Amino acid sequence: THLDSLYFLRGQTDTEQYLETFYYELDPQFSTNADFKVAKILANDMLSVYLMGELESLESTNLRNMVLPLPDVRPTWQDSKTDLTELIYLLDSKGCFGNVPLTQLASYISNAFNVHLDMNLSRTFCDMKIRNNPTPWLDKAKEALLKRMQTWKRNKKNGNSE
């Protein structure tokens, strides 16, 4: 700049300029008060670039952890969409995935199981609540699992394995 000769010539101290508190500890044959100020500005710029890079790295890592790639072979949900909604509400109610919002959980599960769910989950939930048995799919799923376990026990007792 046009003031470089004033700020950066060694040995020409203008004591009326703002001085750093350690100015008198510097070697005037080696540096000037403005050298430190410029170095501080450049260091802060470099630190800012570094920190922004680290933040971007952390954010992209978080995104990669949140959105796991689905496997090449994707099973397709064979039961009704309402049945899948029962399962989603079960997983959400039990807190199986922590504090993931219900809509995000539903979106991920519908994508994972190749099913297009109506994202108006609360409407489906209201319909489920007014049924005589609000959770028929969950009841049948539990029965099927218990039956499988009993069959396994029976087969193991008879020397067969599943």
C-alpha positions, 0 to 999 in steps of 0.5 A: 500500500502507499503506507508500507514505507511508514509501517514496514521500514525497520528502525523508523519507529513512530511512537505515536502509532498504536504499539503492541505491549511487547513492542519494546521487547522486539529487535528493531533491526529485525521487525516492526510493530506492523509486522506483528499486526500483519502476521496476526491478520494472516494467521487468523485468516489461515486459522479461519480457513482451517476451522471452516475445513474442519467444520465441513469435514465434521458435517460431511462425516455426520451426513455420511453417518446419518444416511447409510447407503442401502445394500444392493439387494433390497427386500420389498415389504410384502404386507400392507402399508398400514402394517409397515406404519404399525412397525414404524410407530412401534420402533419410534414409540420404543425409542429404538433409533433415539430421537430421530424424527418420526417422518425421517424414520418413516422415510428411511424405512419406506426407502429401505423396504421399497415401499412408498408410504403416504407421509401423512402418518398421523392420519394412518395412526388415527385410523389405527387407533379406532380399530377394534384391535389397533395392532393386528400386525404386531400381534401376528408378528409376535405369534409368528416369532413365538411359533418359530422359536417353539418349532426350533425348540421342538426340532432341537429336542428331536435332533434336527436343526433349523 
